[in-house]
Amino acid sequence: MAASKQVKKEQKTTVGVVVSSGKMQKTVAVQVTRQFAHPLYKKVVRVRKTYKVHDEQEQARSGDIVEIYEGRHMSKTKYMYLSRVVTPAA
């Protein structure tokens, strides 16, 4: 029998801005903005979505640009995890 190797899927990461921190323990709110051309009208549309993100070390502050990735649910609304702080707020 051949030994089966488990290949780990590479995490898809997203970059966003921390809009709320310090109000919840080990959790920050991150707003992610994405752009796309409307399929029919070809106008560039900006869509913003706010995610609750797990921040184990509580290192992110409001205004920081952070990288996040999706994982298993920790609660009803929290399933994103903080990967790293890309740029700290001034």
Backbone as CSV, one residue per row, in Angstrom:
resi,resn,N_x,N_y,N_z,CA_x,CA_y,CA_z,C_x,C_y,C_z
1,MET,0.822,-1.185,0.000,0.000,0.000,0.000,0.864,1.246,0.000
2,ALA,0.451,2.192,-0.784,1.180,3.455,-0.854,0.741,4.357,0.295
3,ALA,1.702,5.024,0.870,1.381,5.957,1.946,0.711,7.192,1.352
4,SER,-0.425,7.550,1.905,-1.142,8.714,1.374,-0.574,9.991,1.989
5,LYS,-0.306,10.941,1.126,0.207,12.232,1.578,-0.937,13.228,1.577
6,GLN,-1.020,13.980,2.645,-2.027,15.032,2.685,-1.391,16.317,2.200
7,VAL,-1.940,16.851,1.141,-1.438,18.104,0.599,-2.286,19.218,1.180
8,LYS,-1.627,20.155,1.860,-2.352,21.247,2.473,-2.628,22.322,1.437
9,LYS,-3.872,22.746,1.364,-4.274,23.772,0.419,-3.722,25.118,0.878
10,GLU,-3.170,25.882,-0.048,-2.617,27.182,0.300,-3.744,28.139,0.653
11,GLN,-3.548,28.873,1.751,-4.569,29.796,2.228,-4.693,31.004,1.304
12,LYS,-5.926,31.389,1.003,-6.174,32.596,0.233,-6.215,33.757,1.224
13,THR,-5.372,34.741,1.008,-5.304,35.863,1.932,-5.950,37.096,1.325
14,THR,-6.402,37.989,2.199,-7.047,39.233,1.815,-6.439,40.346,2.647
15,VAL,-6.351,41.534,2.075,-5.797,42.688,2.785,-6.926,43.664,3.068
16,GLY,-6.958,44.189,4.303,-7.995,45.139,4.685,-7.499,46.089,5.757
17,VAL,-8.377,47.002,6.169,-8.052,48.023,7.165,-8.843,47.735,8.434
18,VAL,-8.167,47.806,9.590,-8.834,47.600,10.874,-9.689,48.827,11.170
19,VAL,-10.988,48.625,11.357,-11.889,49.745,11.631,-12.337,49.778,13.084
20,SER,-12.177,48.676,13.807,-12.570,48.640,15.207,-11.670,47.663,15.951
21,SER,-11.092,48.137,17.061,-10.267,47.254,17.893,-10.403,47.680,19.345
22,GLY,-10.174,46.741,20.255,-10.214,47.048,21.674,-11.588,46.925,22.303
23,LYS,-12.632,46.708,21.518,-13.980,46.596,22.069,-14.343,45.151,22.389
24,MET,-13.692,44.217,21.686,-13.944,42.791,21.892,-12.609,42.120,22.187
25,GLN,-12.624,41.112,23.048,-11.385,40.426,23.384,-10.943,39.551,22.220
26,LYS,-9.675,39.708,21.810,-9.041,38.918,20.746,-9.798,38.982,19.420
27,THR,-10.514,40.080,19.180,-11.275,40.243,17.950,-11.145,41.674,17.455
28,VAL,-10.938,41.828,16.155,-10.944,43.145,15.520,-11.884,43.081,14.323
29,ALA,-12.401,44.248,13.932,-13.236,44.333,12.736,-12.372,44.881,11.609
30,VAL,-12.343,44.172,10.487,-11.513,44.556,9.344,-12.419,44.786,8.143
31,GLN,-12.235,45.949,7.501,-13.012,46.273,6.310,-12.178,45.984,5.071
32,VAL,-12.725,45.158,4.175,-12.048,44.772,2.942,-12.800,45.409,1.781
33,THR,-12.068,46.120,0.918,-12.662,46.753,-0.253,-12.186,46.022,-1.492
34,ARG,-13.127,45.677,-2.366,-12.749,45.054,-3.631,-13.426,45.793,-4.775
35,GLN,-12.782,45.781,-5.932,-13.277,46.472,-7.116,-13.476,45.473,-8.239
36,PHE,-14.511,45.716,-9.046,-14.716,44.904,-10.233,-15.555,45.696,-11.222
37,ALA,-15.465,45.333,-12.468,-16.270,45.974,-13.497,-17.633,45.290,-13.538
38,HIS,-18.693,46.091,-13.559,-20.044,45.548,-13.639,-20.183,44.767,-14.947
39,PRO,-20.753,43.552,-14.902,-20.778,42.719,-16.102,-21.533,43.327,-17.284
40,LEU,-22.594,44.086,-17.027,-23.390,44.649,-18.113,-22.974,46.071,-18.456
41,TYR,-22.813,46.915,-17.425,-22.574,48.338,-17.662,-21.106,48.725,-17.681
42,LYS,-20.219,47.829,-17.280,-18.764,48.034,-17.307,-18.278,49.160,-16.394
43,LYS,-19.125,49.624,-15.508,-18.697,50.638,-14.547,-17.926,49.941,-13.425
44,VAL,-16.869,50.584,-12.939,-16.091,50.015,-11.842,-16.888,50.192,-10.549
45,VAL,-17.156,49.079,-9.890,-17.954,49.071,-8.673,-17.046,48.728,-7.503
46,ARG,-17.179,49.474,-6.399,-16.419,49.187,-5.181,-17.380,48.597,-4.152
47,VAL,-17.008,47.447,-3.623,-17.827,46.775,-2.621,-16.997,46.638,-1.356
48,ARG,-17.582,47.041,-0.214,-16.892,46.933,1.068,-17.595,45.904,1.935
49,LYS,-16.801,45.103,2.625,-17.350,44.119,3.545,-16.525,44.152,4.825
50,THR,-17.201,44.065,5.961,-16.526,44.074,7.252,-16.556,42.669,7.842
51,TYR,-15.376,42.187,8.225,-15.229,40.858,8.813,-14.820,40.993,10.270
52,LYS,-15.313,40.084,11.118,-14.790,39.932,12.470,-13.599,38.990,12.350
53,VAL,-12.434,39.429,12.852,-11.189,38.683,12.663,-10.601,38.317,14.020
54,HIS,-10.157,37.066,14.158,-9.525,36.607,15.390,-8.086,37.105,15.437
55,ASP,-7.754,37.822,16.519,-6.419,38.388,16.725,-5.895,37.846,18.051
56,GLU,-5.193,36.716,18.006,-4.772,36.005,19.215,-3.886,36.856,20.123
57,GLN,-2.907,37.575,19.561,-1.992,38.377,20.380,-2.496,39.797,20.617
58,GLU,-3.639,40.149,20.075,-4.216,41.496,20.179,-3.204,42.547,19.739
59,GLN,-2.606,42.335,18.566,-1.569,43.233,18.073,-2.091,44.284,17.104
60,ALA,-3.262,44.091,16.513,-3.792,45.037,15.525,-4.510,46.187,16.221
61,ARG,-4.330,47.383,15.685,-4.974,48.594,16.197,-5.771,49.240,15.074
62,SER,-6.678,50.131,15.417,-7.482,50.827,14.410,-6.588,51.577,13.438
63,GLY,-6.873,51.444,12.157,-6.093,52.109,11.120,-4.991,51.254,10.528
64,ASP,-4.648,50.134,11.162,-3.618,49.236,10.627,-4.114,48.567,9.348
65,ILE,-3.201,48.336,8.425,-3.502,47.531,7.248,-3.021,46.121,7.566
66,VAL,-3.935,45.141,7.488,-3.631,43.778,7.910,-3.949,42.778,6.807
67,GLU,-3.319,41.611,6.925,-3.575,40.497,6.016,-4.339,39.440,6.800
68,ILE,-5.459,38.962,6.244,-6.300,37.993,6.930,-6.538,36.783,6.033
69,TYR,-6.904,35.661,6.652,-7.231,34.459,5.889,-8.429,33.761,6.531
70,GLU,-9.082,32.919,5.749,-10.283,32.229,6.200,-9.925,30.901,6.841
71,GLY,-10.633,30.567,7.921,-10.423,29.301,8.607,-11.744,28.769,9.126
72,ARG,-11.674,27.902,10.118,-12.915,27.341,10.648,-13.622,28.370,11.533
73,HIS,-14.928,28.222,11.678,-15.726,29.145,12.482,-15.325,29.074,13.950
74,MET,-15.161,30.246,14.560,-14.949,30.321,16.003,-16.256,30.685,16.694
75,SER,-17.137,31.351,15.969,-18.457,31.717,16.468,-19.373,31.869,15.261
76,LYS,-20.557,32.408,15.499,-21.529,32.555,14.416,-21.016,33.454,13.298
77,THR,-20.306,34.522,13.656,-19.866,35.501,12.653,-18.357,35.584,12.477
78,LYS,-17.582,34.874,13.280,-16.119,35.011,13.225,-15.477,33.759,12.643
79,TYR,-14.903,33.914,11.431,-14.240,32.784,10.771,-12.964,33.212,10.055
80,MET,-12.554,34.467,10.216,-11.325,34.970,9.613,-10.265,35.082,10.710
81,TYR,-8.992,34.916,10.304,-7.875,34.955,11.242,-6.848,35.971,10.766
82,LEU,-6.194,36.630,11.709,-5.161,37.608,11.386,-3.877,36.886,11.016
83,SER,-3.343,37.201,9.840,-2.094,36.610,9.390,-0.921,37.472,9.841
84,ARG,-0.972,38.765,9.500,0.095,39.680,9.902,-0.377,41.111,9.727
85,VAL,0.318,42.026,10.403,0.072,43.455,10.228,1.004,43.922,9.122
86,VAL,0.440,44.372,8.008,1.243,44.804,6.866,1.835,46.177,7.140
87,THR,0.986,47.144,7.513,1.428,48.507,7.795,0.738,48.996,9.056
88,PRO,1.489,49.334,10.110,0.854,49.869,11.313,0.347,51.293,11.066
89,ALA,-0.679,51.681,11.821,-1.227,53.035,11.706,-0.211,54.044,12.231
90,ALA,-0.279,55.244,11.696,0.685,56.284,12.081,0.490,56.760,13.493
